[in-house]
Amino acid sequence: MSDGGAESVAAPRANWKQWLGAGLGLIVLGLAIWGIRMIAGQVTLAEIIADIRDTPTHLFILAGLSAAASYVVLVGYDWLATRHLGYRLPWSTLAAASFASFTMSHTLGVTVLTGGTVRYRIYTRAGVRAADIAMIILLCGWTFWLGIVAVAGLGLVISPDLATPFKDLAPSAERWAGAILLTGTLSYLLLASLWRREFRLWSYKFFIPDGRETVGQIIIGAVDLAFAGGALYLLLPDVGVPGLLTFLTIYAVAMVSGAMSHSPGGLGVFEGIILLLMPEAPKAGVLAALVLFRLIYTYIPFLLGLCVIAWLEWRAWRAGRVAAVSRSA
């Protein structure tokens, strides 16, 4: 666990890197909106609704199970982060914090404010220090990125069919990009295994996860992405869709682009990237799959997450009332 440290520090001011990130996000969002407007002229709402109705029930069920498996795996993010900091929390607490926070951030975006607030409410009641909760949020985000980079790198090296329309411009670019991503992942793993130096942020001291923990982060992040992307893959039409590994790479790129845009849940940007990188797939069928995926992976879990939060808040309120009555008796 980290040691010492002030619980509160002055609120940091936005610097040029944050402004640059926000600017890039707006550019990505603008390009996605432009792309979707262009694509929207090629399909009609009636075609999309017809494809939704034609989706076999068993595929809808399988996609739901795959999405549910992704949320189960997400508990591993919090498990790894809390164990790294020296906490041994009950699985029920980890599951509640993970599910409620991820459903909020997946739908509303702005992970630090949405999912971070939920984690703060749940973990402070479990005795976790505020500074350590900030580190848990950071470690969960790092697990996500390690999984994304590992899957994208592997996919680009093994099955480089990510951007067929741009093959003539840069025939070997995808394999080179994949090699760079895998090299970066392996380099960080080597660093985590060998360099056990203490870091300090103001008076907060911490170590980065070691090699064994980093391998766990990569595996959990990759498995989560496979289940989440697999849910969408099951719903896609049979025509013009690449193999699973290539599609998971497309899914990873869409997730990263959505996160960069800062739009709620990457809405619009995620869909635009998926459509752009599968030009041979029927647009109406892909849009129908994306609508169903949003329903299964984002909106239904969001409603369930709200129920979890409401139940936890009611339990905390009831416990407070019981404690107050006991003190006054």
Stockholm file with secondary structure:
# STOCKHOLM 1.0

chainA/1-329         MSDGGAESVAAPRANWKQWLGAGLGLIVLGLAIWGIRMIAGQVTLAEIIADIRDTPTHLFILAGLSAAASYVVLVGYDWLATRHLGYRLPWSTLAAASFASFTMSHTLGVTVLTGGTVRYRIYTRAGVRAADIAMIILLCGWTFWLGIVAVAGLGLVISPDLATPFKDLAPSAERWAGAILLTGTLSYLLLASLWRREFRLWSYKFFIPDGRETVGQIIIGAVDLAFAGGALYLLLPDVGVPGLLTFLTIYAVAMVSGAMSHSPGGLGVFEGIILLLMPEAPKAGVLAALVLFRLIYTYIPFLLGLCVIAWLEWRAWRAGRVAAVSRSA
#=GR chainA/1-329 SS CCBCCCSCCCCCCCCHHHHHHHHHHHHHHHHHHHHHHHHHTTSCHHHHHHHHHHSCHHHHHHHHHHHHHHHHHHHHHHHHHHHHTTCCCCHHHHHHHHHHHHHHHHHHCCTTTTHHHHHHHHHHHTTCCHHHHHHHHHHHHHHHHHHHHHHHHHHHHHCCCTTGGGTTTCTTHHHHHHHHHHHHHHHHHHHHHHCCCCEEETTEEECCCCHHHHHHHHHHHHHHHHHHHHHHHHHSCSSSCCCHHHHHHHHHHHHHHHHHHTSGGGTTHHHHHHHHTCTTSCHHHHHHHHHHHIIIIIIHHHHHHHHHHHHHHHHHHHHHHHHHHHHHC
#=GC SS_cons         CCBCCCSCCCCCCCCHHHHHHHHHHHHHHHHHHHHHHHHHTTSCHHHHHHHHHHSCHHHHHHHHHHHHHHHHHHHHHHHHHHHHTTCCCCHHHHHHHHHHHHHHHHHHCCTTTTHHHHHHHHHHHTTCCHHHHHHHHHHHHHHHHHHHHHHHHHHHHHCCCTTGGGTTTCTTHHHHHHHHHHHHHHHHHHHHHHCCCCEEETTEEECCCCHHHHHHHHHHHHHHHHHHHHHHHHHSCSSSCCCHHHHHHHHHHHHHHHHHHTSGGGTTHHHHHHHHTCTTSCHHHHHHHHHHHIIIIIIHHHHHHHHHHHHHHHHHHHHHHHHHHHHHC
//
